Amino acid sequence: MTTTIPQQDLSISAKPTQADAQLLVSLINGPMAQRAYDGSDLLMGYDSPPTFAQFDADHPRGSEGARAVSALLGFNETLGTFVKQGLLDRGLVYDLYWVAGLWERSAAIALHVREKSGVAAMYENFEALAKGQT
């Protein structure tokens, strides 16, 4: 059974600040972001969002591809958490990233990991951030 979370409101009433931009630049230039870009490229190489079985057959656990997609999930969970906690402006993130598209491409993988881990909160902030992007 796949567990999904209800849509959360991640809106923050403040305008983006210089501190938001500095935090985002720090995140973008970090090693997790660089691996996340590899994960994004990998997932965009599929004609449509892969099922977990498709992805696992192509990129088994421990492979470079699996680690890159794990970084993508972790990076976007970090963005969602920072937005949720009021540390990063949601609009700034949406202007820079296609969060909804990345969630769509990675959802089957993220939801599989969530289910197998038994942790309902796994990637919940990435999912909520994506669902808020129009």
N, C-alpha and C positions, 0 to 999 in steps of 0.2 A: 504494500500500500504506500503510495506517495503522499508525503505530508507537505502541505503548502500552508503559508501563513496568510492571514488576512492583510489586506493592504493597509499600510501604516502611513500616516501623514508625516513626511520628513521635512515639511516646509519650515523654514526659519524666517522670521520676520525682518531680519537685519539685511542690509545691503552688503555686497561683498566688500571686504576690506583689503588693505595691503597685506595684513597678516594671513588672510585666506589665500591670497595669491602666493605668498612666500611658502606656506605650508604645501600648497598644491605643487609648486615647482620642486620642493624638496622630495615630495612623493614621486613625481614624474621622473626625477633623476636618480631615484634609488634603484637598487638591483632587482627588487620585486617587480617594479614597473617594466624594466627591460625584459624580464622573463614573461611578464603578462602580455607584452606586445607580441612575443613569439607565440603565445597561446592564442591570441586573437587571430594572428595570421593563419595558424593551423586550422582553427575552427571555420574561418572564412573560406578555406580551401574546399570545404564540403559544399555540394550543390544546395543542400538544405541542412537545417540543424540535425546533427547526428543523434541517434539514439545512444544510450549508454553502451549497448552491446556492440554497435558499429564502432564507436570510439575506442572501446576497450580492445576490440579485435585489431584495430589499426595501431593503437598506442597503449600497450598493456601497462599495468601499474609498474612504476619505477623507470619507465622509458622517458626519454627527453621530452616527447610530446605530452605525456601524462604530467610531468613536472611543470611544463610550460602552462598547461591549462589549470593546474592547481594554483600556480602563481596568479593567473588571470582571476580565478575565483577569490583568492585571498586579497589581491589588490583592490578589487571592486567591493569586497566586504569591508575593507578598511575605509574606502571612500564613503560607503553607506553609513558606517559607524560614526565617522567624523561628522557627516551631515546630521545624522540623528542626534548626536550629542551637542550640536550647535557650534562645532569647531571649524566647520567648513561650509561655505555658502552653496546651497543646492543649485542655484541658477548658474553659478560659475562652473560647477561640475558638469551640468547639462550642456553648457556652451562648448565645453571641451571634449566630452565623451558621449558616444552613442551607447549609453548604459543599457537602454531597453533592448537594443539589437544584440549586445554582448550577452545579456541575460537569455534572450531567445536562443542564441547559438549554444549556450552552455547549460541551459536549464536542466536538460535530461541528465547530464553528468552531475550537476550540483544536487539535484533532488535524489539521485541514486546515492550519493555520498551521505546526504542527510539521513536518508532512510537506513542505510547500513550502519551509520554511526549511532543511531538512536538518539541523536541530539537534534531536537526540533528547531533549535535556534541556528543551526548550521547554515550559513549564507543567507540568513533572513534579512540582513540589512542591504545586501546586494539586491535581493529580490524586491524589497520594498522600494529602494531607490529606482530600480528599473521600472516598476509599475507606476511610479509617479511621473515618469518622463513621457511627454506626448509628442 
